Amino acid sequence: MDDHTTSCPDATPSGVPRKVRRPRSGRRVRWAPAAAAVAAVVAIAGCSAASSDPAGAASPSPSASSASASAGQGRPGGGDGSNARSGPAAGGSAGTVDSTSASDLTLTTSAGQKVTVDETSSTTYEKGTAPATAADVTKGDNVLVLGTTDGTKITAAQVVVQPADSGSTPSTAGQVVPFERGAPSTPKTVGQVPADYSEGSGTVVDGTAAYRATEAALAAYPGGVVDRVVKLGDGEYEVHNIGVNWPHHIFVDQNFKVVGAE
């Protein structure tokens, strides 16, 4: 995604890759003539090294990109419609299967987010409420996927094929705002949000509690990808939702009922 060239760029900010911090505009540095000559020699040598290994010169490392993204804490602007997060955690998504293979499947959510699902030997399957196998998952099926989420990739713990007549669409589904690159977050709060809630508080949870909270949140507000579930001090859960412009935080009570969103 980042641009680079194998030729030597000039010494202007326009040669800097898009994701690298740009110098402040208008800031000028005055060099003495002798220092400028030394700098020119260093620049030529550095350019030659970069040209000989373009793959290692232009793009920031994945760890640097992840660290930069984490600073955004769940706001729009990440690649592929994903929002920032700190690391893989329990979550999931739901949508229509686009393709299947021996080891993975892809799906598209109702808000247009593309999701890749890795299937492993420990992945379990259901069709409705009955046990199933990977062979029962076919293109066009509506599925719920629960597992370890890393951006828009899920390592599946469970894949549930949902019946076509599984129920009417909840009224809250119409409130979901699909991801649009560059669009700001929608400043809207509905329902009940814990009075002392602040983003980043609470403890990330795993296992059954995380999956039940994820399933409840996706049933009420389909279209996104849940990339973590946090248990708050009052016992409720904040379900962190990416891949849509709204909602980013869905609040689920101790009985796994959705009570609010923002």
N, C-alpha and C positions, 0 to 999 in steps of 0.2 A: 504493500500500500504506500510506503514511503518512496519518494523519488530519489534517484541518485544518478550520477553520470560517471563515466570512466575517464573523461577528460578533465583537465585542471580547471576548476571554476575560478571566476574572478573573486577579489576580496570584498564582496558585497554581501549583504544579508540575503539576496535573492538566491544564492547558492545553498542556503541552509535547508535541510529536509524539513518538511512541513511540521513534524511532531517535535522537532528540537526547539528549545526556547530561543526566540529571536532576540537580538540586541535591542535595547530601548532606542526608539526613533529619536533623531535629533542629537544624540550623544556623540560628541566628537573627541577623538584622542589625538593629541599633538605629539609627534615624534621628532626627535632631533634627526638631522640627515644621516648621521652615522648609524643610529639605531634603526632607521628605516632600511638602510642597506643590508644590515644583518638580518632583519626580519624578512626581507625579500628572499635571501638565500635559504632561510629556514622554510619559508612557504613553498619554494620550488621543490626542496627535498621532500617535504611532507606530501605535496601533491603527487610526486612520483610514486611514493609508497602507496598512496590511496588508489592510484590508477592501476597498480599491479595487483591489488586485491580489493576490487570494488565491492564484493559481497560483504566484507567485514568493515567497510568504511562509512557507509551511508546511513544505515538504519540503527536506531537504539536497540539494545538487547530486549528480549521479551520481559525480563525481570524489571527493567527500567520502565517499559511501557505499562506493566501492571502496576508498578508503584505510582506512576503518574495518574493512571486511571482511578486508583483507589482514593485519591484525594478528592475526587468528585462525589463520592458517597451517594451513588444511586441516581444521579441526574442525567438527562439525555445528552448525547453527543458521542458515545462510544461507537466503535465499528459494528456493523451489522445490526444496529438498533439496540445493542446492549448497553446497559449502564454499568457504572463502576461497582466493584466488589473486592473483598479482601482475599478470597481464596475459595476453593471448592467446598461446598456444604450441601446438606440435605435440602431438597426442593423438588421441582418438577415442572411439567407443562402439560397442556392438552391441545389436541388439534387433529387435523386430517392427515393420514399417512400419504406421503407423496411417492415413496419408493421403499423397497425392502431388499436386504441381501442376507447372506449367511451370518453376518456379524453386526449389522446395524440397520437402522431405518431412519428416514427423514420425515418430518412432518411440518405442516404450516398451521399456525394458530389462527383463530378467528380474526385477529388483528393484523395478520399478514407476516408475523415473525417466523422465520425459518429456524428449525431446531434439528440438530443431529443427535440421534440416540444410539449409544453403543450398547449392544447386548452382550452379556457374558454368560458363562456356564451357571452362574448363580441367579440369573434373572428369572423371575417367576411370571406366569401369565394367567390372566383370567379373561373369560368372555362373558360379559354380564357378571354373574356371581359364580359361574362354573369354572373349574380349572381348565386351562388351555395350554397350548404350546406355541412356539414361535411361528409354526406353520399356519396357525389360525389368524395371524396378523397379516392383512393384505392391503394393497393399495386402495385408498378410498375409505378405509375404516376410520371411525372416530375413536381416538385412544386417549387415555390418561396415562402419563408416564411419571413415575416417582423414582427418585434416585439421587445420586450425587451430581450437582449442577456446577458447571464451570463455564460461565458466560452463557452461550447458547448451545452448549454441548452437555448432554446428560448421560451418565453411566447408569443404566437402568437397574434398579432393584426389582421393580414391578411394572408390567405393562398391562393395562386393563382395556380390552376392547369394549367400547360402550355401545349398547343397542341404538339403532337409529331413532327409535321412539323412546329414548331414555328420559323424556320429560320436556316441558316447555322451557324456553330460554328465560332466565331470571330477568326481572326488570332492571336490575343493576347493570346487566351486561351492556346495555345501550349507553351507559355512562363512560365506558372505557374509551380513552383517546388513543388511537393507534400511533405508533412511533413515526415521527417526521423529523428527518435530520435538520438540525439547526433551530427547530422550534423550541420555545421555552417550556418549562414545566407548567402544567395547569394549576394555578393556585386555588385549589378547591378542597374543602373538607366536608365529608358527609358522615352522618351517624355519630358515634361516640369514639373519641380519641382520648386515651388516658391523660388526665390533666397534667401529670408530671412527666409526660413522654418527651424525650429528646433523642434525636437520631444518633445512633452509636451506643445508646445505653442498652443494658440487658445482656443476656448470655445466649450465644448461638447453641441451638439444640439439634439433636440427631434422632434417628430412629422413629418409632411409632408416632410420638407426639408431633415431630416435624412433618411427617407425611400426612397426618390427619389435618393439621393446620393448613398445609399446602392444598390438599384436596378441597377443603372448605373454601379457601380463598379463590381458587380457580373456578369453582362452581358458581361463586357469586360474581366474580370479575374475570371472565375468560379472556384470553388473548395474549397474556404475557408469559414470562418465565420466572418462576420462583427460584431465586438463587441462594436464599438462606431464610431461616426462621429463628427469631430471637424471642426468648422468654423474658418478659418484663418483670419488674419488681412486684407488681400486683397479681402475678400469676397469669396474666393474659399474654397473647403472642402477637408480635409484629412480624408479618409476612412480607419480606422484601421482594418487590415485583419489578422485573426489568423487561425491556423490549416493547414498552408502551410509554406514551408521554403522561398517562394518568390511568390508574393510581399507582404510586410507587410504594406506598405502605398500606397494607390491609391488616386490620386489627381483628383478632379472633379471641373469643373468651375461653375460659377454662373448659367449657362444654363443646368447644370447637364450632362455635357459631359466629359468623361474621357480624361485627358490631359497628364497624366504621372503616373509613378509608380516607387517605389524603394523597 
